[in-house]
Amino acid sequence: MSAPFTTTITDGIAELVIDQPPVNALNDAGWHGLADTIEALGHDPAVRVIVIRAEGRGFCAGVDIKELDKHPEKIVSVNAGNYRTFKAVHRSPLPVIVAVHGFVLGGGIGIAGAADIVVASEDATFGVPEVDRGAMGGGAHLQRLFPVQKVRMMYFTGEPITAAEGYRLGAIEQVVPRAQLRETALTIARKIAAKSTAMIRLAKESLNGIEDGNLEDKYRWEQGFTLQAYSEKDSAETRRAFVEKREAQFEGKA
C-alpha cells in the first residue's frame, strides 16, 4: 500500500501533500508515518518552512473509522499517532503553514489548529463530529482557532462553520478560490523562507513559549475521555451506524 502522503523540498520549502482517497482519513500507520515525516522535516537543514495541504475532496476527515470499527483495540495507538502528529506540527522548530479545502474534520482540525498559519479555499468547512463518532478530542486545537463558545456550539451540535466565518473569527489568514490555494500558501512560505532561518527558529520557539497553557497537555487530557467514551455502548453504535450509513440508535430513545 502506498503512503497516504508525499513530500517534496524546493528552495527551502517542504510541501507535504495528504492524498488518501476517498476522504483523506488516515489509519493507525498513516498517522504515525505523518508524525515521523513532519518531525524529520523540522530537523532537515534543507528546510526552512513547511506547507501541509491535500488533494481530493477535502483536507482531512481524521481517523479511519472503518479501521477502528474492525479493530477498536487500536484506539490507543491511533490516539498516540494523532498526538504525535499534532505535536510535530505545533512543536516543529520551523513555521508550519496549513492550506485547507473542502472538509476539515477530526484530525484535520488537529493539524490546522496546531499550525502557525492557516489559509483556506472558499469551499472549506471546519467541523468536529466527534460526539457523533463515539469519541472525544480536537477541542484544544479547535479552541486555538476559534472562541470558547463557538467551539462548544460546534462540538455539542456537530455543525461545521465555513471558511468565511473562520476568517471573520480571525483564525484564517486568507480565504481564496480553490485554484489559488496552493500558490497562496507557497507565497507566504517564500516570504518566510527568505528570512534568517536562525531568527525564524528563535521566533517559533519564543512564540510557542508565550502561549496560554500547554496545547499538548490539554489534548492529552481530552484523549483520556476518548478512551472512556470507547467503553460506552453508544460509542460502538455510532461507529457501526457510520459504517452502515444509517442513523445511530441509542438505548432509551425512540
C-alpha positions in Angstrom: 0.0 0.0 0.0 1.4 3.4 -1.0 1.9 6.1 1.6 -1.1 8.4 2.2 1.0 11.5 1.6 4.0 12.7 -0.4 6.7 15.3 0.3 8.9 17.5 -1.8 11.5 20.1 -0.9 12.1 23.1 -3.2 14.1 26.3 -2.3 13.8 25.6 1.4 10.0 24.9 1.3 8.9 21.4 2.3 5.5 20.6 0.8 3.7 17.7 2.4 0.5 16.6 0.5 -2.0 14.3 2.0 -3.6 12.1 -0.7 -5.6 9.1 0.7 -8.9 8.7 -1.2 -11.7 9.0 -0.8 -11.7 11.4 2.2 -8.1 11.6 3.4 -8.9 9.7 6.6 -5.7 8.1 7.8 -5.3 4.8 9.5 -3.1 4.0 12.5 0.1 3.5 10.5 -0.7 6.6 8.4 -0.9 8.9 11.5 2.4 7.6 12.8 4.0 8.0 9.4 2.8 11.5 9.2 4.2 12.4 12.6 7.6 10.8 11.7 7.8 12.8 8.5 6.8 16.2 10.0 9.4 15.6 12.8 12.1 14.8 10.2 11.3 17.8 8.1 11.6 20.1 11.1 15.2 19.0 11.6 16.2 18.8 7.9 18.8 21.5 7.2 17.4 21.9 3.7 14.0 23.0 5.0 13.2 26.5 6.2 9.3 26.3 6.3 6.7 23.6 5.9 3.5 23.7 3.9 0.8 21.0 4.5 -2.1 20.6 2.1 -4.1 17.9 0.5 -5.6 16.6 -2.7 -9.1 15.2 -3.3 -12.5 16.2 -1.9 -11.3 17.7 1.3 -8.3 18.4 3.5 -8.6 15.6 6.1 -11.5 13.6 7.6 -9.4 12.5 10.6 -9.0 8.8 11.6 -10.1 5.8 9.6 -13.4 5.0 11.4 -13.8 1.7 9.4 -10.4 0.5 10.8 -11.5 1.4 14.4 -14.8 -0.4 13.9 -13.0 -3.6 13.0 -10.2 -3.1 15.5 -11.3 -1.0 18.4 -8.2 -2.1 20.3 -6.2 0.2 18.0 -7.7 3.3 19.6 -4.7 3.7 22.0 -2.2 3.6 19.1 -4.4 5.8 16.9 -4.6 8.3 19.8 -0.8 8.3 20.0 -0.4 8.9 16.3 -2.8 11.8 16.4 -1.0 13.2 19.5 2.4 12.8 17.8 1.3 14.4 14.5 -0.3 17.5 16.2 2.7 17.9 18.5 5.1 17.6 15.5 3.3 20.5 13.8 2.9 22.7 16.9 6.4 22.0 18.3 8.2 21.9 15.0 11.2 24.3 15.1 10.0 25.6 11.8 6.9 27.6 10.8 4.1 25.3 9.5 1.5 26.7 7.1 -1.6 24.6 6.5 -3.7 25.1 3.4 -7.2 23.6 3.7 -10.0 22.9 1.3 -13.4 21.1 1.5 -14.0 19.4 4.8 -11.6 19.9 7.7 -12.7 17.3 10.3 -11.3 15.5 13.4 -7.6 15.0 12.8 -7.8 17.7 10.1 -8.8 20.1 12.9 -5.9 19.0 14.9 -3.4 19.7 12.1 -4.9 23.1 11.3 -5.2 24.0 15.0 -1.6 23.1 15.7 -0.3 25.2 12.7 1.3 28.6 12.7 -0.7 29.9 9.7 -3.9 28.7 8.1 -5.1 29.6 4.6 -8.4 28.2 3.2 -10.2 27.8 0.0 -13.7 29.3 -0.2 -15.3 25.9 0.0 -13.6 24.9 3.2 -15.6 24.0 6.3 -14.4 23.2 9.8 -16.2 20.6 11.9 -15.8 18.3 14.9 -18.3 15.4 14.6 -16.5 13.5 17.5 -19.7 13.2 19.6 -21.4 11.6 16.6 -18.5 9.2 16.2 -18.3 8.0 19.8 -15.0 9.8 20.5 -13.6 12.9 22.1 -10.6 15.1 21.2 -9.9 18.1 19.0 -11.3 20.7 21.3 -8.0 22.0 22.4 -6.9 22.6 18.8 -10.2 24.0 17.8 -10.1 26.4 20.7 -6.7 27.6 19.4 -8.6 28.6 16.2 -12.0 29.8 17.5 -13.5 31.4 20.6 -14.6 29.2 23.5 -18.4 29.4 23.0 -18.1 28.9 19.2 -16.1 25.7 19.9 -18.7 24.4 22.3 -21.5 25.1 19.8 -19.6 23.2 17.1 -18.7 20.4 19.5 -22.2 19.8 21.0 -24.1 20.1 17.7 -21.5 18.7 15.3 -22.4 21.5 12.9 -19.5 22.9 10.9 -18.6 26.5 10.1 -17.5 28.0 6.8 -14.1 29.4 5.8 -15.7 32.8 5.7 -16.9 32.5 9.3 -13.4 31.2 10.3 -11.9 34.3 8.7 -14.3 36.6 10.5 -13.3 35.0 13.7 -9.6 35.6 13.0 -8.3 32.0 12.6 -7.6 32.1 8.9 -5.0 34.3 7.2 -6.6 34.3 3.8 -9.7 32.8 2.0 -9.2 32.3 -1.7 -10.7 30.4 -4.6 -9.6 26.7 -4.6 -7.5 27.1 -7.7 -5.4 29.7 -5.9 -4.9 27.9 -2.6 -1.6 26.2 -3.2 0.0 29.3 -4.6 -1.3 31.4 -1.8 0.3 29.1 0.8 3.6 29.0 -1.2 3.7 32.8 -1.5 3.6 33.1 2.3 6.1 30.3 2.6 8.5 32.1 0.2 8.4 35.2 2.4 9.3 33.2 5.4 12.0 31.1 3.6 13.7 34.4 2.6 14.3 35.3 6.2 17.1 34.2 8.5 16.4 30.6 9.5 18.1 31.2 12.8 15.9 34.1 13.6 12.7 32.3 12.4 13.6 29.2 14.6 14.0 31.5 17.6 10.8 33.3 16.8 8.9 30.0 16.6 10.2 28.7 19.9 9.6 32.0 21.7 6.0 32.3 20.4 5.2 28.8 21.5 6.6 29.6 24.9 4.3 32.6 25.5 1.1 30.7 24.6 -1.6 30.3 27.2 -1.2 26.8 28.6 0.3 23.7 27.1 -1.6 22.6 24.0 -0.2 19.0 24.2 -1.2 18.6 27.8 -4.7 19.9 27.0 -5.1 17.4 24.1 -3.7 14.6 26.3 -6.5 15.4 28.8 -9.1 15.1 26.1 -7.7 11.8 24.9 -8.4 10.2 28.3 -12.1 10.9 27.6 -11.8 9.3 24.2 -10.7 6.1 25.9 -13.6 6.5 28.4 -16.0 7.1 25.5 -14.9 3.9 23.9 -16.1 2.0 26.9 -19.7 3.2 26.3 -22.1 1.2 24.3 -23.2 4.3 22.4 -19.6 4.8 21.1 -19.6 1.4 19.3 -23.1 2.1 18.0 -22.1 5.4 16.5 -19.2 3.8 14.6 -21.3 0.9 13.4 -24.0 3.3 12.2 -21.4 5.3 10.4 -20.0 2.3 8.6 -23.5 1.0 7.8 -24.6 4.5 6.6 -27.6 4.7 8.9 -28.9 6.7 11.9 -27.5 5.6 15.3 -30.0 4.1 17.7 -29.3 4.7 21.4 -31.0 2.9 24.3 -33.9 4.7 25.8 -34.5 6.8 22.7 -37.2 6.2 20.1 
